[in-house]
Amino acid sequence: MVTLSQEILSKFTEWFEEAEQHKAIREHNAVNLATAGQAGRVANRMVLLKDYDAQGFVFYTNLKSRKGQHLSENPQASMCFYWEPLSKQVRIEGQVEPVSDAEADAYFQSRPLKSRIGAWASRQSHPLESKQALLKEVAKQGARFVKEDVPRPDYWSGFRLLPARVEFWKAGEYRIHDRICYEWQQETDNEWKKTLLYP
């Protein structure tokens, strides 16, 4: 299994924590996620990074959503963090794999009650006849679980993006930006290759 080098992990953690502490950044863990289905058409959307370590970057979703369907057909994805007040960006590309049931259960139970109920009420990415129909389903699911804990639906889980390429970008004056790229060299020496890129 590919794992991030200490250099990559430390640099990402430094930037991620810097974004977390910046008062102008509301959601430091918001990340653009790009996927493509079997037909190759690319789609992207914002998701929230919920965990990361040397093994990869974790996010959660309804498995029947468009991104869930894409990832079941084509388990490749790309993430792009952009923290504008810091003039910094991180891009991560690689394969994805499902998180374990235990991980998904633990994270689901950590969510606010109304978010857990919402997971049962929403058929994410599917056509919705009206907002009222959604609110009615939320109320129905809320009443259903009023006397018991809200379990994780079997169609709701997470994915771990296993990095094969990580790029750090920092803005410079007159567009003389800093770009550092790390790529996993599986076919040659099974190690990370570090390269500076032209801006």
C-alpha positions as CSV (number, residue, x, y, z in Angstrom):
1,M,0.0,0.0,0.0
2,V,1.2,3.5,-0.9
3,T,1.7,5.7,2.2
4,L,2.6,9.4,2.2
5,S,6.2,10.3,3.1
6,Q,6.7,12.1,6.3
7,E,7.8,15.2,4.2
8,I,4.4,15.3,2.3
9,L,2.3,14.5,5.4
10,S,4.1,17.2,7.5
11,K,3.7,19.8,4.8
12,F,0.0,19.1,4.3
13,T,-0.6,19.2,8.0
14,E,1.2,22.5,8.3
15,W,-0.9,24.1,5.6
16,F,-4.1,22.5,6.7
17,E,-3.7,23.7,10.3
18,E,-2.7,27.2,9.1
19,A,-6.0,27.3,7.1
20,E,-7.9,26.0,10.2
21,Q,-6.5,28.9,12.3
22,H,-7.1,31.6,9.7
23,K,-10.1,33.8,10.7
24,A,-11.1,34.5,7.1
25,I,-11.4,30.8,6.2
26,R,-14.8,29.4,7.3
27,E,-14.4,25.8,6.3
28,H,-10.7,24.9,6.0
29,N,-11.6,21.3,5.2
30,A,-13.8,22.1,2.2
31,V,-12.2,20.5,-0.9
32,N,-13.2,20.2,-4.5
33,L,-13.6,16.6,-5.5
34,A,-13.5,15.5,-9.1
35,T,-14.7,12.1,-10.3
36,A,-15.6,10.5,-13.6
37,G,-18.0,7.7,-14.4
38,Q,-17.6,4.8,-16.8
39,A,-18.3,7.1,-19.8
40,G,-15.4,9.3,-18.8
41,R,-17.5,12.5,-18.2
42,V,-15.9,14.5,-15.4
43,A,-17.9,16.1,-12.6
44,N,-16.8,18.0,-9.5
45,R,-18.3,19.3,-6.3
46,M,-17.3,20.5,-2.9
47,V,-17.1,18.0,0.0
48,L,-15.6,18.1,3.5
49,L,-12.4,16.3,4.3
50,K,-13.2,14.4,7.5
51,D,-9.9,12.6,8.2
52,Y,-6.5,12.1,6.8
53,D,-3.3,10.3,7.7
54,A,-0.4,8.7,5.8
55,Q,-2.8,6.2,4.2
56,G,-5.0,8.8,2.6
57,F,-7.8,11.4,2.7
58,V,-11.3,10.5,3.8
59,F,-14.7,11.9,2.9
60,Y,-18.3,10.6,3.2
61,T,-21.3,10.5,1.0
62,N,-24.5,8.8,0.0
63,L,-23.3,5.9,-2.1
64,K,-26.3,6.3,-4.5
65,S,-25.3,9.9,-5.2
66,R,-23.7,10.9,-8.5
67,K,-20.2,10.8,-6.9
68,G,-20.9,7.5,-5.3
69,Q,-22.0,6.0,-8.6
70,H,-18.9,7.5,-10.3
71,L,-16.6,6.0,-7.8
72,S,-18.2,2.6,-8.0
73,E,-17.7,2.6,-11.8
74,N,-14.3,4.3,-11.8
75,P,-12.4,4.4,-8.5
76,Q,-10.2,7.3,-9.4
77,A,-10.5,10.9,-8.0
78,S,-8.8,14.2,-7.6
79,M,-9.0,16.7,-4.7
80,C,-8.1,20.4,-4.8
81,F,-7.9,22.5,-1.7
82,Y,-7.7,26.3,-2.3
83,W,-7.2,28.6,0.6
84,E,-7.4,32.0,-1.0
85,P,-6.5,34.1,2.0
86,L,-3.2,32.1,2.3
87,S,-2.6,32.0,-1.5
88,K,-2.1,28.3,-1.2
89,Q,-3.4,25.3,-3.0
90,V,-3.0,21.5,-2.6
91,R,-3.9,19.0,-5.3
92,I,-4.2,15.3,-4.6
93,E,-4.8,12.5,-7.2
94,G,-5.2,8.8,-6.8
95,Q,-7.4,5.7,-6.4
96,V,-10.2,5.5,-3.9
97,E,-11.3,2.7,-1.7
98,P,-14.2,2.3,0.7
99,V,-13.6,3.0,4.4
100,S,-14.4,0.1,6.7
101,D,-17.9,-0.3,8.2
102,A,-16.4,0.5,11.6
103,E,-15.0,3.8,10.4
104,A,-18.2,4.8,8.7
105,D,-20.3,3.9,11.8
106,A,-18.0,5.8,14.1
107,Y,-18.1,9.0,11.9
108,F,-21.9,8.7,11.3
109,Q,-22.5,8.5,15.1
110,S,-20.4,11.6,15.6
111,R,-22.6,13.7,13.3
112,P,-25.4,16.0,14.7
113,L,-28.8,14.2,15.1
114,K,-30.4,16.2,12.4
115,S,-27.6,15.4,10.0
116,R,-28.1,11.7,10.7
117,I,-31.8,12.0,10.1
118,G,-31.1,14.0,6.9
119,A,-29.1,11.1,5.6
120,W,-32.1,8.9,5.8
121,A,-34.4,11.5,4.3
122,S,-32.3,12.5,1.2
123,R,-32.0,10.5,-2.0
124,Q,-28.9,12.6,-2.9
125,S,-28.5,13.6,-6.5
126,H,-31.9,12.2,-7.5
127,P,-34.8,14.4,-8.8
128,L,-36.8,16.1,-6.1
129,E,-40.4,17.2,-6.8
130,S,-40.4,20.0,-4.3
131,K,-38.6,21.3,-1.2
132,Q,-41.8,20.5,0.7
133,A,-41.5,16.9,-0.2
134,L,-38.0,16.8,1.3
135,L,-39.1,18.5,4.5
136,K,-42.0,16.0,4.8
137,E,-39.5,13.1,4.5
138,V,-37.2,14.7,7.1
139,A,-40.1,15.0,9.5
140,K,-41.2,11.4,8.8
141,Q,-37.7,10.1,9.5
142,G,-37.4,12.2,12.6
143,A,-40.6,10.7,14.0
144,R,-39.4,7.2,13.0
145,F,-36.2,7.5,15.1
146,V,-37.7,9.6,18.0
147,K,-37.2,6.8,20.5
148,E,-34.1,5.2,19.2
149,D,-30.6,6.0,18.0
150,V,-30.2,6.8,14.3
151,P,-28.2,4.0,12.7
152,R,-26.1,4.5,9.6
153,P,-28.0,3.7,6.4
154,D,-26.4,0.9,4.3
155,Y,-26.2,3.3,1.4
156,W,-24.2,5.9,3.3
157,S,-20.4,5.5,3.8
158,G,-17.0,6.9,3.0
159,F,-14.1,6.7,0.7
160,R,-10.4,7.1,1.2
161,L,-8.4,8.7,-1.6
162,L,-5.1,6.9,-1.8
163,P,-2.6,9.5,-3.1
164,A,-0.4,8.8,-6.1
165,R,0.3,12.5,-6.8
166,V,0.4,15.5,-4.5
167,E,1.1,19.0,-5.5
168,F,1.7,22.1,-3.3
169,W,1.2,25.5,-4.9
170,K,1.9,28.9,-3.4
171,A,1.3,32.2,-5.1
172,G,4.3,34.4,-5.9
173,E,4.6,37.9,-7.2
174,Y,4.0,38.5,-10.9
175,R,2.7,34.9,-11.2
176,I,6.1,33.5,-10.3
177,H,4.5,30.8,-8.2
178,D,6.0,27.9,-6.2
179,R,5.0,24.5,-7.3
180,I,6.3,21.3,-5.7
181,C,5.0,17.9,-7.1
182,Y,5.4,14.5,-5.4
183,E,4.6,11.5,-7.5
184,W,4.7,7.8,-6.4
185,Q,7.0,5.8,-8.6
186,Q,5.4,2.4,-8.5
187,E,6.8,1.0,-11.7
188,T,10.4,1.9,-10.9
189,D,11.6,2.2,-7.3
190,N,8.5,2.4,-5.1
191,E,9.2,5.8,-3.6
192,W,8.1,9.4,-3.9
193,K,9.8,11.5,-6.5
194,K,9.9,15.2,-5.7
195,T,9.9,17.7,-8.7
196,L,9.7,21.5,-9.0
197,L,7.3,22.6,-11.7
198,Y,7.2,25.7,-13.8
199,P,4.3,28.0,-12.7
